[in-house]
């Protein structure tokens, strides 16, 4: 799964000329959150066993679909 994400990211950069972030997980919401971790042109994972280490230190405003109005 992660290898495919790297291949897609590199192909988009090489063929279309722009950077993308890709979040990888087994759940849609977690993959959306992972894709927003840091930018640009990165691959991030957020699997169930990584939540405590990667999500708990974040502020509420950094969580997907949570925080202030935009």
PQR file with spaces between the fields and no chain letter, atoms N, CA, C, O and H, PARSE charges and radii, in Angstrom:
ATOM       1  N    UNK     1       0.823   -1.191    0.000 -0.4000 1.5000
ATOM       2  CA   UNK     1       0.000    0.000    0.000 -0.0000 2.0000
ATOM       3  C    UNK     1       0.874    1.265    0.000  0.5500 1.7000
ATOM       4  O    UNK     1       0.631    2.185   -0.781 -0.5500 1.4000
ATOM       5  N    UNK     2       1.870    1.307    0.859 -0.4000 1.5000
ATOM       6  CA   UNK     2       2.735    2.479    0.952 -0.0000 2.0000
ATOM       7  C    UNK     2       3.597    2.589   -0.304  0.5500 1.7000
ATOM       8  O    UNK     2       3.816    3.688   -0.813 -0.5500 1.4000
ATOM       9  H    UNK     2       2.067    0.560    1.493  0.4000 1.0000
ATOM      10  N    UNK     3       4.082    1.465   -0.800 -0.4000 1.5000
ATOM      11  CA   UNK     3       4.896    1.477   -2.024 -0.0000 2.0000
ATOM      12  C    UNK     3       4.094    2.062   -3.189  0.5500 1.7000
ATOM      13  O    UNK     3       4.626    2.850   -3.972 -0.5500 1.4000
ATOM      14  H    UNK     3       3.904    0.572   -0.387  0.4000 1.0000
ATOM      15  N    UNK     4       2.831    1.685   -3.308 -0.4000 1.5000
ATOM      16  CA   UNK     4       1.961    2.202   -4.363 -0.0000 2.0000
ATOM      17  C    UNK     4       1.766    3.715   -4.214  0.5500 1.7000
ATOM      18  O    UNK     4       1.718    4.437   -5.210 -0.5500 1.4000
ATOM      19  H    UNK     4       2.399    1.045   -2.672  0.4000 1.0000
ATOM      20  N    UNK     5       1.655    4.184   -2.990 -0.4000 1.5000
ATOM      21  CA   UNK     5       1.505    5.621   -2.746 -0.0000 2.0000
ATOM      22  C    UNK     5       2.738    6.384   -3.220  0.5500 1.7000
ATOM      23  O    UNK     5       2.611    7.442   -3.836 -0.5500 1.4000
ATOM      24  H    UNK     5       1.693    3.598   -2.180  0.4000 1.0000
ATOM      25  N    UNK     6       3.927    5.859   -2.941 -0.4000 1.5000
ATOM      26  CA   UNK     6       5.157    6.507   -3.416 -0.0000 2.0000
ATOM      27  C    UNK     6       5.221    6.518   -4.937  0.5500 1.7000
ATOM      28  O    UNK     6       5.616    7.517   -5.538 -0.5500 1.4000
ATOM      29  H    UNK     6       4.030    4.999   -2.441  0.4000 1.0000
ATOM      30  N    UNK     7       4.835    5.414   -5.556 -0.4000 1.5000
ATOM      31  CA   UNK     7       4.837    5.351   -7.017 -0.0000 2.0000
ATOM      32  C    UNK     7       3.874    6.378   -7.608  0.5500 1.7000
ATOM      33  O    UNK     7       4.212    7.057   -8.578 -0.5500 1.4000
ATOM      34  H    UNK     7       4.514    4.603   -5.067  0.4000 1.0000
ATOM      35  N    UNK     8       2.680    6.498   -7.034 -0.4000 1.5000
ATOM      36  CA   UNK     8       1.688    7.459   -7.522 -0.0000 2.0000
ATOM      37  C    UNK     8       2.180    8.888   -7.344  0.5500 1.7000
ATOM      38  O    UNK     8       2.066    9.704   -8.258 -0.5500 1.4000
ATOM      39  H    UNK     8       2.405    5.947   -6.246  0.4000 1.0000
ATOM      40  N    UNK     9       2.727    9.193   -6.168 -0.4000 1.5000
ATOM      41  CA   UNK     9       3.234   10.540   -5.894 -0.0000 2.0000
ATOM      42  C    UNK     9       4.333   10.920   -6.885  0.5500 1.7000
ATOM      43  O    UNK     9       4.323   12.018   -7.442 -0.5500 1.4000
ATOM      44  H    UNK     9       2.819    8.529   -5.426  0.4000 1.0000
ATOM      45  N    UNK    10       5.268   10.017   -7.097 -0.4000 1.5000
ATOM      46  CA   UNK    10       6.374   10.302   -8.017 -0.0000 2.0000
ATOM      47  C    UNK    10       5.894   10.431   -9.459  0.5500 1.7000
ATOM      48  O    UNK    10       6.391   11.271  -10.209 -0.5500 1.4000
ATOM      49  H    UNK    10       5.276    9.125   -6.644  0.4000 1.0000
ATOM      50  N    UNK    11       4.942    9.613   -9.838 -0.4000 1.5000
ATOM      51  CA   UNK    11       4.423    9.686  -11.212 -0.0000 2.0000
ATOM      52  C    UNK    11       3.669   10.997  -11.444  0.5500 1.7000
ATOM      53  O    UNK    11       3.813   11.615  -12.499 -0.5500 1.4000
ATOM      54  H    UNK    11       4.538    8.932   -9.228  0.4000 1.0000
ATOM      55  N    UNK    12       2.877   11.417  -10.477 -0.4000 1.5000
ATOM      56  CA   UNK    12       2.159   12.691  -10.595 -0.0000 2.0000
ATOM      57  C    UNK    12       3.164   13.842  -10.722  0.5500 1.7000
ATOM      58  O    UNK    12       2.989   14.732  -11.553 -0.5500 1.4000
ATOM      59  H    UNK    12       2.761   10.914   -9.620  0.4000 1.0000
ATOM      60  N    UNK    13       4.209   13.821   -9.899 -0.4000 1.5000
ATOM      61  CA   UNK    13       5.234   14.863   -9.969 -0.0000 2.0000
ATOM      62  C    UNK    13       5.935   14.852  -11.327  0.5500 1.7000
ATOM      63  O    UNK    13       6.116   15.904  -11.942 -0.5500 1.4000
ATOM      64  H    UNK    13       4.351   13.098   -9.223  0.4000 1.0000
ATOM      65  N    UNK    14       6.328   13.671  -11.793 -0.4000 1.5000
ATOM      66  CA   UNK    14       7.095   13.566  -13.034 -0.0000 2.0000
ATOM      67  C    UNK    14       6.258   13.871  -14.278  0.5500 1.7000
ATOM      68  O    UNK    14       6.736   14.531  -15.201 -0.5500 1.4000
ATOM      69  H    UNK    14       6.181   12.817  -11.294  0.4000 1.0000
ATOM      70  N    UNK    15       5.010   13.393  -14.304 -0.4000 1.5000
ATOM      71  CA   UNK    15       4.186   13.535  -15.505 -0.0000 2.0000
ATOM      72  C    UNK    15       3.359   14.822  -15.533  0.5500 1.7000
ATOM      73  O    UNK    15       3.124   15.389  -16.600 -0.5500 1.4000
ATOM      74  H    UNK    15       4.622   12.857  -13.554  0.4000 1.0000
ATOM      75  N    UNK    16       2.922   15.276  -14.366 -0.4000 1.5000
ATOM      76  CA   UNK    16       2.049   16.449  -14.329 -0.0000 2.0000
ATOM      77  C    UNK    16       2.732   17.693  -13.774  0.5500 1.7000
ATOM      78  O    UNK    16       2.247   18.811  -13.950 -0.5500 1.4000
ATOM      79  H    UNK    16       3.113   14.816  -13.499  0.4000 1.0000
ATOM      80  N    UNK    17       3.858   17.490  -13.105 -0.4000 1.5000
ATOM      81  CA   UNK    17       4.649   18.617  -12.658 -0.0000 2.0000
ATOM      82  C    UNK    17       4.212   19.290  -11.381  0.5500 1.7000
ATOM      83  O    UNK    17       4.577   20.441  -11.143 -0.5500 1.4000
ATOM      84  H    UNK    17       4.253   16.582  -12.963  0.4000 1.0000
ATOM      85  N    UNK    18       3.440   18.613  -10.550 -0.4000 1.5000
ATOM      86  CA   UNK    18       3.109   19.228   -9.269 -0.0000 2.0000
ATOM      87  C    UNK    18       3.212   18.220   -8.136  0.5500 1.7000
ATOM      88  O    UNK    18       3.172   17.008   -8.351 -0.5500 1.4000
ATOM      89  H    UNK    18       3.143   17.678  -10.743  0.4000 1.0000
ATOM      90  N    UNK    19       3.345   18.744   -6.938 -0.4000 1.5000
ATOM      91  CA   UNK    19       3.530   17.923   -5.743 -0.0000 2.0000
ATOM      92  C    UNK    19       2.183   17.579   -5.121  0.5500 1.7000
ATOM      93  O    UNK    19       1.247   18.378   -5.155 -0.5500 1.4000
ATOM      94  H    UNK    19       3.378   19.728   -6.764  0.4000 1.0000
ATOM      95  N    UNK    20       2.099   16.393   -4.559 -0.4000 1.5000
ATOM      96  CA   UNK    20       0.903   15.971   -3.841 -0.0000 2.0000
ATOM      97  C    UNK    20       1.308   15.327   -2.522  0.5500 1.7000
ATOM      98  O    UNK    20       2.410   14.793   -2.391 -0.5500 1.4000
ATOM      99  H    UNK    20       2.859   15.744   -4.531  0.4000 1.0000
ATOM     100  N    UNK    21       0.429   15.383   -1.572 -0.4000 1.5000
ATOM     101  CA   UNK    21       0.560   14.631   -0.334 -0.0000 2.0000
ATOM     102  C    UNK    21      -0.407   13.467   -0.404  0.5500 1.7000
ATOM     103  O    UNK    21      -1.523   13.600   -0.905 -0.5500 1.4000
ATOM     104  H    UNK    21      -0.466   15.816   -1.679  0.4000 1.0000
ATOM     105  N    UNK    22       0.027   12.333    0.100 -0.4000 1.5000
ATOM     106  CA   UNK    22      -0.837   11.163    0.117 -0.0000 2.0000
ATOM     107  C    UNK    22      -0.838   10.593    1.523  0.5500 1.7000
ATOM     108  O    UNK    22       0.219   10.343    2.103 -0.5500 1.4000
ATOM     109  H    UNK    22       0.934   12.225    0.507  0.4000 1.0000
ATOM     110  N    UNK    23      -2.018   10.390    2.062 -0.4000 1.5000
ATOM     111  CA   UNK    23      -2.178    9.741    3.352 -0.0000 2.0000
ATOM     112  C    UNK    23      -2.584    8.304    3.137  0.5500 1.7000
ATOM     113  O    UNK    23      -3.449    8.014    2.310 -0.5500 1.4000
ATOM     114  H    UNK    23      -2.876   10.593    1.591  0.4000 1.0000
ATOM     115  N    UNK    24      -1.961    7.398    3.880 -0.4000 1.5000
ATOM     116  CA   UNK    24      -2.216    5.970    3.729 -0.0000 2.0000
ATOM     117  C    UNK    24      -2.723    5.411    5.051  0.5500 1.7000
ATOM     118  O    UNK    24      -2.111    5.622    6.098 -0.5500 1.4000
ATOM     119  H    UNK    24      -1.258    7.634    4.552  0.4000 1.0000
ATOM     120  N    UNK    25      -3.838    4.700    4.999 -0.4000 1.5000
ATOM     121  CA   UNK    25      -4.399    4.046    6.166 -0.0000 2.0000
ATOM     122  C    UNK    25      -5.413    3.014    5.708  0.5500 1.7000
ATOM     123  O    UNK    25      -5.676    2.863    4.515 -0.5500 1.4000
ATOM     124  H    UNK    25      -4.335    4.529    4.149  0.4000 1.0000
ATOM     125  N    UNK    26      -5.968    2.319    6.661 -0.4000 1.5000
ATOM     126  CA   UNK    26      -7.038    1.369    6.354 -0.0000 2.0000
ATOM     127  C    UNK    26      -8.410    2.023    6.494  0.5500 1.7000
ATOM     128  O    UNK    26      -9.420    1.421    6.133 -0.5500 1.4000
ATOM     129  H    UNK    26      -5.754    2.442    7.630  0.4000 1.0000
ATOM     130  N    UNK    27      -8.454    3.231    7.008 -0.4000 1.5000
ATOM     131  CA   UNK    27      -9.701    3.977    7.188 -0.0000 2.0000
ATOM     132  C    UNK    27      -9.606    5.316    6.461  0.5500 1.7000
ATOM     133  O    UNK    27      -8.564    5.972    6.482 -0.5500 1.4000
ATOM     134  H    UNK    27      -7.633    3.721    7.302  0.4000 1.0000
ATOM     135  N    UNK    28     -10.702    5.714    5.822 -0.4000 1.5000
ATOM     136  CA   UNK    28     -10.725    6.961    5.054 -0.0000 2.0000
ATOM     137  C    UNK    28     -10.356    8.169    5.909  0.5500 1.7000
ATOM     138  O    UNK    28      -9.505    8.961    5.506 -0.5500 1.4000
ATOM     139  H    UNK    28     -11.548    5.182    5.805  0.4000 1.0000
ATOM     140  N    UNK    29     -10.965    8.327    7.061 -0.4000 1.5000
ATOM     141  CA   UNK    29     -10.705    9.481    7.917 -0.0000 2.0000
ATOM     142  C    UNK    29      -9.236    9.548    8.321  0.5500 1.7000
ATOM     143  O    UNK    29      -8.638   10.624    8.318 -0.5500 1.4000
ATOM     144  H    UNK    29     -11.657    7.683    7.388  0.4000 1.0000
ATOM     145  N    UNK    30      -8.657    8.412    8.664 -0.4000 1.5000
ATOM     146  CA   UNK    30      -7.248    8.398    9.056 -0.0000 2.0000
ATOM     147  C    UNK    30      -6.342    8.744    7.885  0.5500 1.7000
ATOM     148  O    UNK    30      -5.327    9.414    8.073 -0.5500 1.4000
ATOM     149  H    UNK    30      -9.142    7.538    8.667  0.4000 1.0000
ATOM     150  N    UNK    31      -6.682    8.308    6.692 -0.4000 1.5000
ATOM     151  CA   UNK    31      -5.860    8.660    5.530 -0.0000 2.0000
ATOM     152  C    UNK    31      -5.969   10.155    5.228  0.5500 1.7000
ATOM     153  O    UNK    31      -4.977   10.770    4.837 -0.5500 1.4000
ATOM     154  H    UNK    31      -7.507    7.763    6.539  0.4000 1.0000
ATOM     155  N    UNK    32      -7.149   10.753    5.400 -0.4000 1.5000
ATOM     156  CA   UNK    32      -7.304   12.201    5.224 -0.0000 2.0000
ATOM     157  C    UNK    32      -6.431   12.959    6.233  0.5500 1.7000
ATOM     158  O    UNK    32      -5.757   13.924    5.873 -0.5500 1.4000
ATOM     159  H    UNK    32      -7.954   10.253    5.718  0.4000 1.0000
ATOM     160  N    UNK    33      -6.448   12.525    7.476 -0.4000 1.5000
ATOM     161  CA   UNK    33      -5.632   13.176    8.499 -0.0000 2.0000
ATOM     162  C    UNK    33      -4.150   13.025    8.182  0.5500 1.7000
ATOM     163  O    UNK    33      -3.386   13.980    8.321 -0.5500 1.4000
ATOM     164  H    UNK    33      -6.996   11.742    7.769  0.4000 1.0000
ATOM     165  N    UNK    34      -3.741   11.842    7.760 -0.4000 1.5000
ATOM     166  CA   UNK    34      -2.327   11.588    7.451 -0.0000 2.0000
ATOM     167  C    UNK    34      -1.852   12.467    6.301  0.5500 1.7000
ATOM     168  O    UNK    34      -0.719   12.949    6.318 -0.5500 1.4000
ATOM     169  H    UNK    34      -4.362   11.067    7.646  0.4000 1.0000
ATOM     170  N    UNK    35      -2.700   12.680    5.310 -0.4000 1.5000
ATOM     171  CA   UNK    35      -2.327   13.503    4.173 -0.0000 2.0000
ATOM     172  C    UNK    35      -2.093   14.955    4.528  0.5500 1.7000
ATOM     173  O    UNK    35      -1.454   15.685    3.771 -0.5500 1.4000
ATOM     174  H    UNK    35      -3.620   12.288    5.297  0.4000 1.0000
ATOM     175  N    UNK    36      -2.605   15.383    5.674 -0.4000 1.5000
ATOM     176  CA   UNK    36      -2.443   16.774    6.117 -0.0000 2.0000
ATOM     177  C    UNK    36      -1.308   16.964    7.126  0.5500 1.7000
ATOM     178  O    UNK    36      -1.090   18.083    7.591 -0.5500 1.4000
ATOM     179  H    UNK    36      -3.125   14.789    6.289  0.4000 1.0000
ATOM     180  N    UNK    37      -0.586   15.905    7.473 -0.4000 1.5000
ATOM     181  CA   UNK    37       0.439   16.020    8.521 -0.0000 2.0000
ATOM     182  C    UNK    37       1.500   17.060    8.200  0.5500 1.7000
ATOM     183  O    UNK    37       1.709   17.970    9.002 -0.5500 1.4000
ATOM     184  H    UNK    37      -0.763   14.997    7.095  0.4000 1.0000
ATOM     185  N    UNK    38       2.159   16.969    7.097 -0.4000 1.5000
ATOM     186  CA   UNK    38       3.130   17.983    6.694 -0.0000 2.0000
ATOM     187  C    UNK    38       3.230   17.969    5.184  0.5500 1.7000
ATOM     188  O    UNK    38       2.996   16.945    4.541 -0.5500 1.4000
ATOM     189  H    UNK    38       1.989   16.229    6.445  0.4000 1.0000
ATOM     190  N    UNK    39       3.577   19.106    4.630 -0.4000 1.5000
ATOM     191  CA   UNK    39       3.562   19.261    3.189 -0.0000 2.0000
ATOM     192  C    UNK    39       4.830   19.960    2.740  0.5500 1.7000
ATOM     193  O    UNK    39       5.517   20.505    3.605 -0.5500 1.4000
ATOM     194  H    UNK    39       3.767   19.937    5.153  0.4000 1.0000
ATOM     195  N    UNK    40       5.193   19.995    1.518 -0.4000 1.5000
ATOM     196  CA   UNK    40       4.576   19.381    0.349 -0.0000 2.0000
ATOM     197  C    UNK    40       5.272   18.079   -0.052  0.5500 1.7000
ATOM     198  O    UNK    40       6.350   17.757    0.447 -0.5500 1.4000
ATOM     199  H    UNK    40       4.635   19.552    0.815  0.4000 1.0000
ATOM     200  N    UNK    41       4.644   17.352   -0.947 -0.4000 1.5000
ATOM     201  CA   UNK    41       5.222   16.186   -1.612 -0.0000 2.0000
ATOM     202  C    UNK    41       5.658   15.100   -0.633  0.5500 1.7000
ATOM     203  O    UNK    41       6.802   14.647   -0.661 -0.5500 1.4000
ATOM     204  H    UNK    41       3.767   17.613   -1.352  0.4000 1.0000
ATOM     205  N    UNK    42       4.742   14.695    0.221 -0.4000 1.5000
ATOM     206  CA   UNK    42       5.064   13.703    1.252 -0.0000 2.0000
ATOM     207  C    UNK    42       4.053   12.557    1.241  0.5500 1.7000
ATOM     208  O    UNK    42       2.930   12.692    0.756 -0.5500 1.4000
ATOM     209  H    UNK    42       3.813   15.063    0.244  0.4000 1.0000
ATOM     210  N    UNK    43       4.491   11.427    1.791 -0.4000 1.5000
ATOM     211  CA   UNK    43       3.634   10.282    2.052 -0.0000 2.0000
ATOM     212  C    UNK    43       3.621   10.095    3.566  0.5500 1.7000
ATOM     213  O    UNK    43       4.675   10.044    4.200 -0.5500 1.4000
ATOM     214  H    UNK    43       5.403   11.316    2.185  0.4000 1.0000
ATOM     215  N    UNK    44       2.439    9.994    4.133 -0.4000 1.5000
ATOM     216  CA   UNK    44       2.320    9.752    5.574 -0.0000 2.0000
ATOM     217  C    UNK    44       1.362    8.591    5.799  0.5500 1.7000
ATOM     218  O    UNK    44       0.381    8.428    5.073 -0.5500 1.4000
ATOM     219  H    UNK    44       1.583   10.036    3.618  0.4000 1.0000
ATOM     220  N    UNK    45       1.657    7.796    6.805 -0.4000 1.5000
ATOM     221  CA   UNK    45       0.748    6.725    7.195 -0.0000 2.0000
ATOM     222  C    UNK    45       0.091    7.088    8.511  0.5500 1.7000
ATOM     223  O    UNK    45       0.649    7.835    9.315 -0.5500 1.4000
ATOM     224  H    UNK    45       2.454    7.929    7.394  0.4000 1.0000
ATOM     225  N    UNK    46      -1.083    6.560    8.717 -0.4000 1.5000
ATOM     226  CA   UNK    46      -1.750    6.672   10.011 -0.0000 2.0000
ATOM     227  C    UNK    46      -2.598    5.419   10.197  0.5500 1.7000
ATOM     228  O    UNK    46      -3.793    5.399    9.902 -0.5500 1.4000
ATOM     229  H    UNK    46      -1.536    5.954    8.063  0.4000 1.0000
ATOM     230  N    UNK    47      -1.950    4.391   10.687 -0.4000 1.5000
ATOM     231  CA   UNK    47      -2.630    3.139   10.966 -0.0000 2.0000
ATOM     232  C    UNK    47      -3.072    3.135   12.423  0.5500 1.7000
ATOM     233  O    UNK    47      -2.576    3.920   13.232 -0.5500 1.4000
ATOM     234  H    UNK    47      -0.979    4.407   10.926  0.4000 1.0000
ATOM     235  N    UNK    48      -3.989    2.266   12.749 -0.4000 1.5000
ATOM     236  CA   UNK    48      -4.572    2.204   14.096 -0.0000 2.0000
ATOM     237  C    UNK    48      -3.495    2.217   15.185  0.5500 1.7000
ATOM     238  O    UNK    48      -3.633    2.925   16.183 -0.5500 1.4000
ATOM     239  H    UNK    48      -4.392    1.629   12.092  0.4000 1.0000
ATOM     240  N    UNK    49      -2.441    1.450   15.001 -0.4000 1.5000
ATOM     241  CA   UNK    49      -1.393    1.356   16.020 -0.0000 2.0000
ATOM     242  C    UNK    49      -0.522    2.609   16.092  0.5500 1.7000
ATOM     243  O    UNK    49       0.292    2.722   17.009 -0.5500 1.4000
ATOM     244  H    UNK    49      -2.329    0.875   14.191  0.4000 1.0000
ATOM     245  N    UNK    50      -0.662    3.550   15.162 -0.4000 1.5000
ATOM     246  CA   UNK    50       0.125    4.787   15.160 -0.0000 2.0000
ATOM     247  C    UNK    50      -0.626    5.980   15.750  0.5500 1.7000
ATOM     248  O    UNK    50      -0.038    7.044   15.942 -0.5500 1.4000
ATOM     249  H    UNK    50      -1.323    3.458   14.418  0.4000 1.0000
ATOM     250  N    UNK    51      -1.893    5.819   16.033 -0.4000 1.5000
ATOM     251  CA   UNK    51      -2.728    6.945   16.480 -0.0000 2.0000
ATOM     252  C    UNK    51      -2.176    7.598   17.740  0.5500 1.7000
ATOM     253  O    UNK    51      -2.038    8.821   17.793 -0.5500 1.4000
ATOM     254  H    UNK    51      -2.371    4.954   15.878  0.4000 1.0000
ATOM     255  N    UNK    52      -1.864    6.810   18.741 -0.4000 1.5000
ATOM     256  CA   UNK    52      -1.388    7.395   20.001 -0.0000 2.0000
ATOM     257  C    UNK    52      -0.123    8.217   19.788  0.5500 1.7000
ATOM     258  O    UNK    52       0.006    9.300   20.358 -0.5500 1.4000
ATOM     259  H    UNK    52      -1.976    5.818   18.698  0.4000 1.0000
ATOM     260  N    UNK    53       0.794    7.735   18.994 -0.4000 1.5000
ATOM     261  CA   UNK    53       2.064    8.417   18.777 -0.0000 2.0000
ATOM     262  C    UNK    53       1.935    9.625   17.851  0.5500 1.7000
ATOM     263  O    UNK    53       2.608   10.633   18.064 -0.5500 1.4000
ATOM     264  H    UNK    53       0.689    6.855   18.531  0.4000 1.0000
ATOM     265  N    UNK    54       1.077    9.542   16.819 -0.4000 1.5000
ATOM     266  CA   UNK    54       1.012   10.587   15.806 -0.0000 2.0000
ATOM     267  C    UNK    54      -0.122   11.596   15.990  0.5500 1.7000
ATOM     268  O    UNK    54       0.006   12.748   15.575 -0.5500 1.4000
ATOM     269  H    UNK    54       0.530    8.722   16.645  0.4000 1.0000
ATOM     270  N    UNK    55      -1.221   11.180   16.603 -0.4000 1.5000
ATOM     271  CA   UNK    55      -2.391   12.065   16.701 -0.0000 2.0000
ATOM     272  C    UNK    55      -2.507   12.714   18.075  0.5500 1.7000
ATOM     273  O    UNK    55      -2.821   13.901   18.164 -0.5500 1.4000
ATOM     274  H    UNK    55      -1.324   10.244   16.940  0.4000 1.0000
ATOM     275  N    UNK    56      -2.267   11.978   19.127 -0.4000 1.5000
ATOM     276  CA   UNK    56      -2.464   12.524   20.468 -0.0000 2.0000
ATOM     277  C    UNK    56      -1.653   13.785   20.732  0.5500 1.7000
ATOM     278  O    UNK    56      -2.144   14.663   21.442 -0.5500 1.4000
ATOM     279  H    UNK    56      -2.012   11.014   19.054  0.4000 1.0000
ATOM     280  N    UNK    57      -0.448   13.925   20.204 -0.4000 1.5000
ATOM     281  CA   UNK    57       0.294   15.170   20.465 -0.0000 2.0000
ATOM     282  C    UNK    57      -0.241   16.393   19.708  0.5500 1.7000
ATOM     283  O    UNK    57       0.155   17.517   20.018 -0.5500 1.4000
ATOM     284  H    UNK    57      -0.050   13.212   19.627  0.4000 1.0000
ATOM     285  N    UNK    58      -1.121   16.204   18.735 -0.4000 1.5000
ATOM     286  CA   UNK    58      -1.626   17.314   17.928 -0.0000 2.0000
ATOM     287  C    UNK    58      -2.606   18.172   18.713  0.5500 1.7000
ATOM     288  O    UNK    58      -3.274   17.688   19.627 -0.5500 1.4000
ATOM     289  H    UNK    58      -1.442   15.292   18.483  0.4000 1.0000
ATOM     290  N    UNK    59      -2.686   19.432   18.356 -0.4000 1.5000
ATOM     291  CA   UNK    59      -3.706   20.291   18.945 -0.0000 2.0000
ATOM     292  C    UNK    59      -5.044   19.980   18.275  0.5500 1.7000
ATOM     293  O    UNK    59      -5.081   19.417   17.181 -0.5500 1.4000
ATOM     294  H    UNK    59      -2.143   19.825   17.614  0.4000 1.0000
ATOM     295  N    UNK    60      -6.108   20.339   18.918 -0.4000 1.5000
ATOM     296  CA   UNK    60      -7.442   20.071   18.388 -0.0000 2.0000
ATOM     297  C    UNK    60      -7.614   20.699   17.013  0.5500 1.7000
ATOM     298  O    UNK    60      -8.242   20.101   16.140 -0.5500 1.4000
ATOM     299  H    UNK    60      -6.077   20.797   19.807  0.4000 1.0000
ATOM     300  N    UNK    61      -7.078   21.875   16.805 -0.4000 1.5000
ATOM     301  CA   UNK    61      -7.246   22.560   15.510 -0.0000 2.0000
ATOM     302  C    UNK    61      -6.538   21.838   14.364  0.5500 1.7000
ATOM     303  O    UNK    61      -6.836   22.103   13.199 -0.5500 1.4000
ATOM     304  H    UNK    61      -6.568   22.361   17.514  0.4000 1.0000
ATOM     305  N    UNK    62      -5.616   20.942   14.668 -0.4000 1.5000
ATOM     306  CA   UNK    62      -4.920   20.172   13.642 -0.0000 2.0000
ATOM     307  C    UNK    62      -5.675   18.916   13.210  0.5500 1.7000
ATOM     308  O    UNK    62      -5.298   18.276   12.229 -0.5500 1.4000
ATOM     309  H    UNK    62      -5.374   20.727   15.615  0.4000 1.0000
ATOM     310  N    UNK    63      -6.724   18.564   13.924 -0.4000 1.5000
ATOM     311  CA   UNK    63      -7.475   17.353   13.614 -0.0000 2.0000
ATOM     312  C    UNK    63      -8.421   17.612   12.429  0.5500 1.7000
ATOM     313  O    UNK    63      -8.980   18.701   12.296 -0.5500 1.4000
ATOM     314  H    UNK    63      -7.031   19.084   14.721  0.4000 1.0000
ATOM     315  N    UNK    64      -8.585   16.616   11.592 -0.4000 1.5000
ATOM     316  CA   UNK    64      -9.447   16.735   10.419 -0.0000 2.0000
ATOM     317  C    UNK    64     -10.888   16.981   10.836  0.5500 1.7000
ATOM     318  O    UNK    64     -11.447   16.236   11.641 -0.5500 1.4000
ATOM     319  H    UNK    64      -8.131   15.732   11.700  0.4000 1.0000
ATOM     320  N    UNK    65     -11.477   18.018   10.292 -0.4000 1.5000
ATOM     321  CA   UNK    65     -12.889   18.320   10.506 -0.0000 2.0000
ATOM     322  C    UNK    65     -13.200   18.769   11.938  0.5500 1.7000
ATOM     323  O    UNK    65     -14.350   18.707   12.373 -0.5500 1.4000
ATOM     324  H    UNK    65     -11.022   18.623    9.638  0.4000 1.0000
ATOM     325  N    UNK    66     -12.179   19.219   12.665 -0.4000 1.5000
ATOM     326  CA   UNK    66     -12.370   19.693   14.035 -0.0000 2.0000
ATOM     327  C    UNK    66     -11.665   21.039   14.146  0.5500 1.7000
ATOM     328  O    UNK    66     -10.698   21.291   13.428 -0.5500 1.4000
ATOM     329  H    UNK    66     -11.245   19.270   12.311  0.4000 1.0000
ATOM     330  N    UNK    67     -12.124   21.878   15.009 -0.4000 1.5000
ATOM     331  CA   UNK    67     -11.448   23.150   15.233 -0.0000 2.0000
ATOM     332  C    UNK    67     -12.301   24.320   14.794  0.5500 1.7000
ATOM     333  O    UNK    67     -13.515   24.199   14.630 -0.5500 1.4000
ATOM     334  H    UNK    67     -12.910   21.673   15.592  0.4000 1.0000
ATOM     335  N    UNK    68     -11.652   25.448   14.608 -0.4000 1.5000
ATOM     336  CA   UNK    68     -12.351   26.678   14.278 -0.0000 2.0000
ATOM     337  C    UNK    68     -12.924   26.695   12.881  0.5500 1.7000
ATOM     338  O    UNK    68     -12.566   25.877   12.034 -0.5500 1.4000
ATOM     339  H    UNK    68     -10.666   25.546   14.741  0.4000 1.0000
ATOM     340  N    UNK    69     -13.817   27.634   12.654 -0.4000 1.5000
ATOM     341  CA   UNK    69     -14.409   27.806   11.328 -0.0000 2.0000
ATOM     342  C    UNK    69     -13.389   28.422   10.387  0.5500 1.7000
ATOM     343  O    UNK    69     -12.539   29.215   10.793 -0.5500 1.4000
ATOM     344  H    UNK    69     -14.108   28.298   13.342  0.4000 1.0000
ATOM     345  N    UNK    70     -13.492   28.038    9.124 -0.4000 1.5000
ATOM     346  CA   UNK    70     -12.530   28.566    8.157 -0.0000 2.0000
ATOM     347  C    UNK    70     -13.195   29.364    7.094  0.5500 1.7000
ATOM     348  O    UNK    70     -12.526   29.881    6.199 -0.5500 1.4000
ATOM     349  H    UNK    70     -14.182   27.394    8.795  0.4000 1.0000
